[in-house]
């Protein structure tokens, strides 16, 4: 399941670096929604580029996530790697709609539809390990948080209220 997929080093400096004064990252809600959409599309592209044989390919996924969501992605990708599974095909974002923003655009919520019909997880023999009952469309309610000046995916929940057709 790819909700969290279907569904990681700090150096020492001799003197502390100055901390920049926080400024508003977005001038409007529309700008925040556009940045959130760009983030989610980049997240989907990063997942599509994962090679489960090469954990270095997981890093771009983690760079676009935060909190428990990032922890779940780390756990899931590690488990899939340990099982020697492989991703096949591609997931595609087919709809993105900004819903709300809070705290001067530091948190953004959106409804997202991801077409997963062209993607699969397979074992070493090439047999699918994806549930045959998985729907082709994944309707999600996604929360983004501002971290280090960028929005990151912080939560994604299945949302039957998200209309993914028509």
mmCIF file of the C-alpha atoms, coordinates in Angstrom:
data_MODEL
# 
_entry.id   MODEL 
# 
loop_
_atom_site.group_PDB 
_atom_site.id 
_atom_site.type_symbol 
_atom_site.label_atom_id 
_atom_site.label_alt_id 
_atom_site.label_comp_id 
_atom_site.label_asym_id 
_atom_site.label_entity_id 
_atom_site.label_seq_id 
_atom_site.pdbx_PDB_ins_code 
_atom_site.Cartn_x 
_atom_site.Cartn_y 
_atom_site.Cartn_z 
_atom_site.occupancy 
_atom_site.B_iso_or_equiv 
_atom_site.pdbx_formal_charge 
_atom_site.auth_seq_id 
_atom_site.auth_comp_id 
_atom_site.auth_asym_id 
_atom_site.auth_atom_id 
_atom_site.pdbx_PDB_model_num 
ATOM 1   C CA . UNK A 1 1   ? 0.000   0.000   0.000   1.00 0.00 ? 1   UNK A CA 1 
ATOM 2   C CA . UNK A 1 2   ? 1.350   3.394   -0.936  1.00 0.00 ? 2   UNK A CA 1 
ATOM 3   C CA . UNK A 1 3   ? -0.503  5.865   1.281   1.00 0.00 ? 3   UNK A CA 1 
ATOM 4   C CA . UNK A 1 4   ? 2.619   6.453   3.169   1.00 0.00 ? 4   UNK A CA 1 
ATOM 5   C CA . UNK A 1 5   ? 4.218   5.206   0.064   1.00 0.00 ? 5   UNK A CA 1 
ATOM 6   C CA . UNK A 1 6   ? 0.667   3.879   -1.371  1.00 0.00 ? 6   UNK A CA 1 
ATOM 7   C CA . UNK A 1 7   ? 1.412   4.585   1.657   1.00 0.00 ? 7   UNK A CA 1 
ATOM 8   C CA . UNK A 1 8   ? 17.982  10.426  7.256   1.00 0.00 ? 8   UNK A CA 1 
ATOM 9   C CA . UNK A 1 9   ? 23.781  13.849  9.149   1.00 0.00 ? 9   UNK A CA 1 
ATOM 10  C CA . UNK A 1 10  ? 24.863  16.884  10.791  1.00 0.00 ? 10  UNK A CA 1 
ATOM 11  C CA . UNK A 1 11  ? 28.406  18.228  10.774  1.00 0.00 ? 11  UNK A CA 1 
ATOM 12  C CA . UNK A 1 12  ? 30.152  20.301  13.366  1.00 0.00 ? 12  UNK A CA 1 
ATOM 13  C CA . UNK A 1 13  ? 31.138  23.873  12.715  1.00 0.00 ? 13  UNK A CA 1 
ATOM 14  C CA . UNK A 1 14  ? 33.740  25.628  14.826  1.00 0.00 ? 14  UNK A CA 1 
ATOM 15  C CA . UNK A 1 15  ? 31.429  28.597  15.424  1.00 0.00 ? 15  UNK A CA 1 
ATOM 16  C CA . UNK A 1 16  ? 27.646  28.706  15.297  1.00 0.00 ? 16  UNK A CA 1 
ATOM 17  C CA . UNK A 1 17  ? 26.142  29.829  12.018  1.00 0.00 ? 17  UNK A CA 1 
ATOM 18  C CA . UNK A 1 18  ? 23.824  32.845  12.265  1.00 0.00 ? 18  UNK A CA 1 
ATOM 19  C CA . UNK A 1 19  ? 20.151  31.914  12.203  1.00 0.00 ? 19  UNK A CA 1 
ATOM 20  C CA . UNK A 1 20  ? 18.183  33.759  9.538   1.00 0.00 ? 20  UNK A CA 1 
ATOM 21  C CA . UNK A 1 21  ? 15.120  35.668  10.638  1.00 0.00 ? 21  UNK A CA 1 
ATOM 22  C CA . UNK A 1 22  ? 12.011  33.730  9.592   1.00 0.00 ? 22  UNK A CA 1 
ATOM 23  C CA . UNK A 1 23  ? 10.004  35.360  6.840   1.00 0.00 ? 23  UNK A CA 1 
ATOM 24  C CA . UNK A 1 24  ? 6.729   34.419  5.225   1.00 0.00 ? 24  UNK A CA 1 
ATOM 25  C CA . UNK A 1 25  ? 7.451   31.775  2.604   1.00 0.00 ? 25  UNK A CA 1 
ATOM 26  C CA . UNK A 1 26  ? 4.378   32.538  0.494   1.00 0.00 ? 26  UNK A CA 1 
ATOM 27  C CA . UNK A 1 27  ? 2.641   35.770  -0.407  1.00 0.00 ? 27  UNK A CA 1 
ATOM 28  C CA . UNK A 1 28  ? -0.775  34.163  -0.898  1.00 0.00 ? 28  UNK A CA 1 
ATOM 29  C CA . UNK A 1 29  ? -2.764  30.998  -0.383  1.00 0.00 ? 29  UNK A CA 1 
ATOM 30  C CA . UNK A 1 30  ? -2.628  30.371  -4.140  1.00 0.00 ? 30  UNK A CA 1 
ATOM 31  C CA . UNK A 1 31  ? 1.174   30.481  -3.993  1.00 0.00 ? 31  UNK A CA 1 
ATOM 32  C CA . UNK A 1 32  ? 1.166   28.053  -1.043  1.00 0.00 ? 32  UNK A CA 1 
ATOM 33  C CA . UNK A 1 33  ? -1.180  25.685  -2.928  1.00 0.00 ? 33  UNK A CA 1 
ATOM 34  C CA . UNK A 1 34  ? 1.066   25.821  -6.014  1.00 0.00 ? 34  UNK A CA 1 
ATOM 35  C CA . UNK A 1 35  ? 4.117   24.994  -3.877  1.00 0.00 ? 35  UNK A CA 1 
ATOM 36  C CA . UNK A 1 36  ? 2.232   22.127  -2.225  1.00 0.00 ? 36  UNK A CA 1 
ATOM 37  C CA . UNK A 1 37  ? 1.256   20.723  -5.612  1.00 0.00 ? 37  UNK A CA 1 
ATOM 38  C CA . UNK A 1 38  ? 4.848   20.992  -6.833  1.00 0.00 ? 38  UNK A CA 1 
ATOM 39  C CA . UNK A 1 39  ? 5.999   19.175  -3.671  1.00 0.00 ? 39  UNK A CA 1 
ATOM 40  C CA . UNK A 1 40  ? 3.488   16.353  -4.058  1.00 0.00 ? 40  UNK A CA 1 
ATOM 41  C CA . UNK A 1 41  ? 4.297   15.873  -7.742  1.00 0.00 ? 41  UNK A CA 1 
ATOM 42  C CA . UNK A 1 42  ? 8.023   15.780  -6.860  1.00 0.00 ? 42  UNK A CA 1 
ATOM 43  C CA . UNK A 1 43  ? 7.255   13.249  -4.110  1.00 0.00 ? 43  UNK A CA 1 
ATOM 44  C CA . UNK A 1 44  ? 5.414   11.018  -6.598  1.00 0.00 ? 44  UNK A CA 1 
ATOM 45  C CA . UNK A 1 45  ? 8.280   11.369  -9.103  1.00 0.00 ? 45  UNK A CA 1 
ATOM 46  C CA . UNK A 1 46  ? 10.752  10.427  -6.339  1.00 0.00 ? 46  UNK A CA 1 
ATOM 47  C CA . UNK A 1 47  ? 8.706   7.330   -5.478  1.00 0.00 ? 47  UNK A CA 1 
ATOM 48  C CA . UNK A 1 48  ? 8.547   6.392   -9.162  1.00 0.00 ? 48  UNK A CA 1 
ATOM 49  C CA . UNK A 1 49  ? 12.351  6.658   -9.329  1.00 0.00 ? 49  UNK A CA 1 
ATOM 50  C CA . UNK A 1 50  ? 12.987  4.387   -6.309  1.00 0.00 ? 50  UNK A CA 1 
ATOM 51  C CA . UNK A 1 51  ? 15.031  1.283   -7.048  1.00 0.00 ? 51  UNK A CA 1 
ATOM 52  C CA . UNK A 1 52  ? 14.408  -1.012  -4.100  1.00 0.00 ? 52  UNK A CA 1 
ATOM 53  C CA . UNK A 1 53  ? 17.812  -2.656  -4.746  1.00 0.00 ? 53  UNK A CA 1 
ATOM 54  C CA . UNK A 1 54  ? 19.523  0.698   -4.126  1.00 0.00 ? 54  UNK A CA 1 
ATOM 55  C CA . UNK A 1 55  ? 18.637  2.432   -0.820  1.00 0.00 ? 55  UNK A CA 1 
ATOM 56  C CA . UNK A 1 56  ? 20.424  5.597   -1.998  1.00 0.00 ? 56  UNK A CA 1 
ATOM 57  C CA . UNK A 1 57  ? 17.427  6.134   -4.310  1.00 0.00 ? 57  UNK A CA 1 
ATOM 58  C CA . UNK A 1 58  ? 15.187  6.448   -1.220  1.00 0.00 ? 58  UNK A CA 1 
ATOM 59  C CA . UNK A 1 59  ? 16.803  9.741   -0.141  1.00 0.00 ? 59  UNK A CA 1 
ATOM 60  C CA . UNK A 1 60  ? 14.869  12.031  -2.526  1.00 0.00 ? 60  UNK A CA 1 
ATOM 61  C CA . UNK A 1 61  ? 11.625  10.606  -1.073  1.00 0.00 ? 61  UNK A CA 1 
ATOM 62  C CA . UNK A 1 62  ? 12.748  11.356  2.480   1.00 0.00 ? 62  UNK A CA 1 
ATOM 63  C CA . UNK A 1 63  ? 13.851  14.870  1.491   1.00 0.00 ? 63  UNK A CA 1 
ATOM 64  C CA . UNK A 1 64  ? 10.243  15.706  0.578   1.00 0.00 ? 64  UNK A CA 1 
ATOM 65  C CA . UNK A 1 65  ? 8.626   14.349  3.755   1.00 0.00 ? 65  UNK A CA 1 
ATOM 66  C CA . UNK A 1 66  ? 8.581   15.007  7.484   1.00 0.00 ? 66  UNK A CA 1 
ATOM 67  C CA . UNK A 1 67  ? 7.536   13.622  10.842  1.00 0.00 ? 67  UNK A CA 1 
ATOM 68  C CA . UNK A 1 68  ? 5.649   10.362  11.170  1.00 0.00 ? 68  UNK A CA 1 
ATOM 69  C CA . UNK A 1 69  ? 5.023   10.297  7.428   1.00 0.00 ? 69  UNK A CA 1 
ATOM 70  C CA . UNK A 1 70  ? 8.767   10.273  6.722   1.00 0.00 ? 70  UNK A CA 1 
ATOM 71  C CA . UNK A 1 71  ? 9.274   7.611   9.406   1.00 0.00 ? 71  UNK A CA 1 
ATOM 72  C CA . UNK A 1 72  ? 6.596   5.430   7.793   1.00 0.00 ? 72  UNK A CA 1 
ATOM 73  C CA . UNK A 1 73  ? 8.185   5.830   4.350   1.00 0.00 ? 73  UNK A CA 1 
ATOM 74  C CA . UNK A 1 74  ? 11.594  4.889   5.797   1.00 0.00 ? 74  UNK A CA 1 
ATOM 75  C CA . UNK A 1 75  ? 10.130  1.809   7.440   1.00 0.00 ? 75  UNK A CA 1 
ATOM 76  C CA . UNK A 1 76  ? 8.132   0.735   4.371   1.00 0.00 ? 76  UNK A CA 1 
ATOM 77  C CA . UNK A 1 77  ? 10.968  1.192   1.883   1.00 0.00 ? 77  UNK A CA 1 
ATOM 78  C CA . UNK A 1 78  ? 13.380  -0.616  4.209   1.00 0.00 ? 78  UNK A CA 1 
ATOM 79  C CA . UNK A 1 79  ? 10.950  -3.542  4.552   1.00 0.00 ? 79  UNK A CA 1 
ATOM 80  C CA . UNK A 1 80  ? 10.373  -3.740  0.781   1.00 0.00 ? 80  UNK A CA 1 
ATOM 81  C CA . UNK A 1 81  ? 14.155  -3.659  0.243   1.00 0.00 ? 81  UNK A CA 1 
ATOM 82  C CA . UNK A 1 82  ? 14.679  -6.436  2.826   1.00 0.00 ? 82  UNK A CA 1 
ATOM 83  C CA . UNK A 1 83  ? 12.050  -8.593  1.097   1.00 0.00 ? 83  UNK A CA 1 
ATOM 84  C CA . UNK A 1 84  ? 13.885  -8.002  -2.221  1.00 0.00 ? 84  UNK A CA 1 
ATOM 85  C CA . UNK A 1 85  ? 10.721  -6.653  -3.807  1.00 0.00 ? 85  UNK A CA 1 
ATOM 86  C CA . UNK A 1 86  ? 10.719  -4.302  -6.791  1.00 0.00 ? 86  UNK A CA 1 
ATOM 87  C CA . UNK A 1 87  ? 8.516   -1.469  -7.993  1.00 0.00 ? 87  UNK A CA 1 
ATOM 88  C CA . UNK A 1 88  ? 7.121   -1.728  -11.510 1.00 0.00 ? 88  UNK A CA 1 
ATOM 89  C CA . UNK A 1 89  ? 5.397   0.975   -13.525 1.00 0.00 ? 89  UNK A CA 1 
ATOM 90  C CA . UNK A 1 90  ? 4.473   4.479   -12.477 1.00 0.00 ? 90  UNK A CA 1 
ATOM 91  C CA . UNK A 1 91  ? 2.014   6.300   -10.242 1.00 0.00 ? 91  UNK A CA 1 
ATOM 92  C CA . UNK A 1 92  ? 0.522   9.521   -11.606 1.00 0.00 ? 92  UNK A CA 1 
ATOM 93  C CA . UNK A 1 93  ? -1.017  12.515  -9.857  1.00 0.00 ? 93  UNK A CA 1 
ATOM 94  C CA . UNK A 1 94  ? -4.223  13.153  -11.803 1.00 0.00 ? 94  UNK A CA 1 
ATOM 95  C CA . UNK A 1 95  ? -5.839  15.763  -9.572  1.00 0.00 ? 95  UNK A CA 1 
ATOM 96  C CA . UNK A 1 96  ? -4.619  18.245  -6.968  1.00 0.00 ? 96  UNK A CA 1 
ATOM 97  C CA . UNK A 1 97  ? -6.881  20.726  -5.204  1.00 0.00 ? 97  UNK A CA 1 
ATOM 98  C CA . UNK A 1 98  ? -5.792  23.039  -2.405  1.00 0.00 ? 98  UNK A CA 1 
ATOM 99  C CA . UNK A 1 99  ? -8.297  23.013  0.469   1.00 0.00 ? 99  UNK A CA 1 
ATOM 100 C CA . UNK A 1 100 ? -6.936  25.226  3.228   1.00 0.00 ? 100 UNK A CA 1 
ATOM 101 C CA . UNK A 1 101 ? -3.880  26.816  4.773   1.00 0.00 ? 101 UNK A CA 1 
ATOM 102 C CA . UNK A 1 102 ? -3.069  27.779  8.348   1.00 0.00 ? 102 UNK A CA 1 
ATOM 103 C CA . UNK A 1 103 ? -0.479  29.700  10.335  1.00 0.00 ? 103 UNK A CA 1 
ATOM 104 C CA . UNK A 1 104 ? 0.662   32.073  7.595   1.00 0.00 ? 104 UNK A CA 1 
ATOM 105 C CA . UNK A 1 105 ? 0.788   29.208  5.066   1.00 0.00 ? 105 UNK A CA 1 
ATOM 106 C CA . UNK A 1 106 ? 3.028   27.056  7.283   1.00 0.00 ? 106 UNK A CA 1 
ATOM 107 C CA . UNK A 1 107 ? 0.510   24.228  6.961   1.00 0.00 ? 107 UNK A CA 1 
ATOM 108 C CA . UNK A 1 108 ? -1.393  23.428  3.774   1.00 0.00 ? 108 UNK A CA 1 
ATOM 109 C CA . UNK A 1 109 ? -4.055  20.823  3.183   1.00 0.00 ? 109 UNK A CA 1 
ATOM 110 C CA . UNK A 1 110 ? -5.072  19.439  -0.204  1.00 0.00 ? 110 UNK A CA 1 
ATOM 111 C CA . UNK A 1 111 ? -7.096  16.701  -1.833  1.00 0.00 ? 111 UNK A CA 1 
ATOM 112 C CA . UNK A 1 112 ? -5.038  14.604  -4.222  1.00 0.00 ? 112 UNK A CA 1 
ATOM 113 C CA . UNK A 1 113 ? -5.933  11.801  -6.611  1.00 0.00 ? 113 UNK A CA 1 
ATOM 114 C CA . UNK A 1 114 ? -3.174  9.383   -7.540  1.00 0.00 ? 114 UNK A CA 1 
ATOM 115 C CA . UNK A 1 115 ? -3.676  6.860   -10.327 1.00 0.00 ? 115 UNK A CA 1 
ATOM 116 C CA . UNK A 1 116 ? -1.873  3.720   -9.163  1.00 0.00 ? 116 UNK A CA 1 
ATOM 117 C CA . UNK A 1 117 ? -3.268  1.435   -11.880 1.00 0.00 ? 117 UNK A CA 1 
ATOM 118 C CA . UNK A 1 118 ? 0.037   1.468   -13.774 1.00 0.00 ? 118 UNK A CA 1 
ATOM 119 C CA . UNK A 1 119 ? 2.147   0.557   -10.735 1.00 0.00 ? 119 UNK A CA 1 
ATOM 120 C CA . UNK A 1 120 ? 2.866   -2.645  -8.869  1.00 0.00 ? 120 UNK A CA 1 
ATOM 121 C CA . UNK A 1 121 ? 5.132   -4.196  -6.249  1.00 0.00 ? 121 UNK A CA 1 
ATOM 122 C CA . UNK A 1 122 ? 6.535   -7.578  -7.292  1.00 0.00 ? 122 UNK A CA 1 
ATOM 123 C CA . UNK A 1 123 ? 8.583   -10.333 -5.672  1.00 0.00 ? 123 UNK A CA 1 
ATOM 124 C CA . UNK A 1 124 ? 11.837  -11.787 -7.075  1.00 0.00 ? 124 UNK A CA 1 
ATOM 125 C CA . UNK A 1 125 ? 9.852   -14.051 -9.408  1.00 0.00 ? 125 UNK A CA 1 
ATOM 126 C CA . UNK A 1 126 ? 7.946   -11.081 -10.832 1.00 0.00 ? 126 UNK A CA 1 
ATOM 127 C CA . UNK A 1 127 ? 4.701   -12.014 -9.075  1.00 0.00 ? 127 UNK A CA 1 
ATOM 128 C CA . UNK A 1 128 ? 2.607   -9.135  -7.793  1.00 0.00 ? 128 UNK A CA 1 
ATOM 129 C CA . UNK A 1 129 ? 2.430   -8.728  -4.013  1.00 0.00 ? 129 UNK A CA 1 
ATOM 130 C CA . UNK A 1 130 ? -0.085  -5.883  -4.337  1.00 0.00 ? 130 UNK A CA 1 
ATOM 131 C CA . UNK A 1 131 ? -3.598  -6.655  -3.167  1.00 0.00 ? 131 UNK A CA 1 
ATOM 132 C CA . UNK A 1 132 ? -5.839  -7.542  -6.134  1.00 0.00 ? 132 UNK A CA 1 
ATOM 133 C CA . UNK A 1 133 ? -8.540  -5.458  -4.402  1.00 0.00 ? 133 UNK A CA 1 
ATOM 134 C CA . UNK A 1 134 ? -6.482  -2.258  -4.566  1.00 0.00 ? 134 UNK A CA 1 
ATOM 135 C CA . UNK A 1 135 ? -8.471  0.424   -6.370  1.00 0.00 ? 135 UNK A CA 1 
ATOM 136 C CA . UNK A 1 136 ? -6.902  2.068   -9.438  1.00 0.00 ? 136 UNK A CA 1 
ATOM 137 C CA . UNK A 1 137 ? -7.366  5.527   -7.951  1.00 0.00 ? 137 UNK A CA 1 
ATOM 138 C CA . UNK A 1 138 ? -6.005  6.583   -4.560  1.00 0.00 ? 138 UNK A CA 1 
ATOM 139 C CA . UNK A 1 139 ? -8.043  9.521   -3.139  1.00 0.00 ? 139 UNK A CA 1 
ATOM 140 C CA . UNK A 1 140 ? -6.005  11.296  -0.466  1.00 0.00 ? 140 UNK A CA 1 
ATOM 141 C CA . UNK A 1 141 ? -6.209  14.191  1.942   1.00 0.00 ? 141 UNK A CA 1 
ATOM 142 C CA . UNK A 1 142 ? -2.616  15.422  2.234   1.00 0.00 ? 142 UNK A CA 1 
ATOM 143 C CA . UNK A 1 143 ? -1.161  17.792  4.823   1.00 0.00 ? 143 UNK A CA 1 
ATOM 144 C CA . UNK A 1 144 ? 2.041   19.721  4.102   1.00 0.00 ? 144 UNK A CA 1 
ATOM 145 C CA . UNK A 1 145 ? 4.169   21.573  6.655   1.00 0.00 ? 145 UNK A CA 1 
ATOM 146 C CA . UNK A 1 146 ? 6.743   24.274  6.109   1.00 0.00 ? 146 UNK A CA 1 
ATOM 147 C CA . UNK A 1 147 ? 10.203  23.084  7.140   1.00 0.00 ? 147 UNK A CA 1 
ATOM 148 C CA . UNK A 1 148 ? 13.502  24.766  6.300   1.00 0.00 ? 148 UNK A CA 1 
ATOM 149 C CA . UNK A 1 149 ? 11.690  27.127  3.952   1.00 0.00 ? 149 UNK A CA 1 
ATOM 150 C CA . UNK A 1 150 ? 10.006  24.337  1.938   1.00 0.00 ? 150 UNK A CA 1 
ATOM 151 C CA . UNK A 1 151 ? 6.732   22.512  2.155   1.00 0.00 ? 151 UNK A CA 1 
ATOM 152 C CA . UNK A 1 152 ? 7.055   18.808  2.924   1.00 0.00 ? 152 UNK A CA 1 
ATOM 153 C CA . UNK A 1 153 ? 4.469   16.030  2.922   1.00 0.00 ? 153 UNK A CA 1 
ATOM 154 C CA . UNK A 1 154 ? 3.607   15.472  6.579   1.00 0.00 ? 154 UNK A CA 1 
ATOM 155 C CA . UNK A 1 155 ? 0.487   13.324  6.375   1.00 0.00 ? 155 UNK A CA 1 
ATOM 156 C CA . UNK A 1 156 ? -1.589  11.523  3.741   1.00 0.00 ? 156 UNK A CA 1 
ATOM 157 C CA . UNK A 1 157 ? -4.806  9.720   4.547   1.00 0.00 ? 157 UNK A CA 1 
ATOM 158 C CA . UNK A 1 158 ? -7.235  7.910   2.285   1.00 0.00 ? 158 UNK A CA 1 
ATOM 159 C CA . UNK A 1 159 ? -10.220 10.190  1.817   1.00 0.00 ? 159 UNK A CA 1 
ATOM 160 C CA . UNK A 1 160 ? -13.386 8.691   0.364   1.00 0.00 ? 160 UNK A CA 1 
ATOM 161 C CA . UNK A 1 161 ? -14.731 12.271  0.176   1.00 0.00 ? 161 UNK A CA 1 
ATOM 162 C CA . UNK A 1 162 ? -12.136 13.185  -2.447  1.00 0.00 ? 162 UNK A CA 1 
ATOM 163 C CA . UNK A 1 163 ? -13.713 12.898  -5.894  1.00 0.00 ? 163 UNK A CA 1 
ATOM 164 C CA . UNK A 1 164 ? -11.224 11.375  -8.308  1.00 0.00 ? 164 UNK A CA 1 
ATOM 165 C CA . UNK A 1 165 ? -13.430 11.075  -11.374 1.00 0.00 ? 165 UNK A CA 1 
ATOM 166 C CA . UNK A 1 166 ? -15.252 13.427  -13.671 1.00 0.00 ? 166 UNK A CA 1 
# 
